[in-house]
Amino acid sequence: MLKDLVIQGLKEFQNDCLLLCENNYPTVHNRGMSNHHLGLAFARRMSSQFTQFDYKNYFESIENGSSESQPSHFRVSSELGTVWVHSHHLMNASKSCRKNILDDINLWQAEYGYAIQPNDLLVVIGDHWFNRNKSSKELFSWWNGDLPDDNEIYASQGVNHKLSDNTLSADLASIFNISPCYIRYSHPLIKPVEKQPVRKYIQLYSIIEWQK
């Protein structure tokens, strides 16, 4: 039940981001969404999902050991379980940025392992503006495990994907002996005239069942 609500929350979150991007297009277009706004927006969405189905809930920020002035990690607690939210604005999609995602999970496990319950879910959200760097070209396949089926549409917008030597799922399995139960992506920015997604901007979503 909790996983179903989170999946629905991620779908609704894409609509939230579409509105947010429309209202803040210059900022998102130049930099993407900040870690703070990405995580906070989804935490609010999940709180709304719980409230919609009459589940009492609350959300709060949690420490992630970084020097960020605004929090980027949150937990949304309910009677169904807790949704832990990690958000990452991937500036350059380098291997160090990917490692930060895994390091944050490791730190979260160490700091909050006592509070993680069997029904809890970890949601990792990222965003990125594709560029010509090799690491950027490999990000899609690292996250999703393969190239997109409609790769030619990306190429028509100047996005050239390449296969990565590794994947998020493989890294999670190697380090934590777990695998995501849900991996998706979206393109919430829409071209105002053509009404087509801006493929150069991507948001990435992953749900991890930490304890089974």
Secondary structure, DSSP 8 states (H G I E B T S, - for coil): -HHHHHHHHHHHHHHHHHHHHHHTHHHHHHH---HHHHHHHHHHHHHHHHHHTT--EEEEE---S---SS--EEEEEETTEEEEEEEEE-SS--HHHHHHHHHHHHHHHHHHGGG--TT-EEEEEEEEE--SSHHHHHHHHHHHSS--TTHHHHHHTT------SS-HHHHHHHHHS---SEEEEE---B-TTT--B-TTEEEEEEEEE---
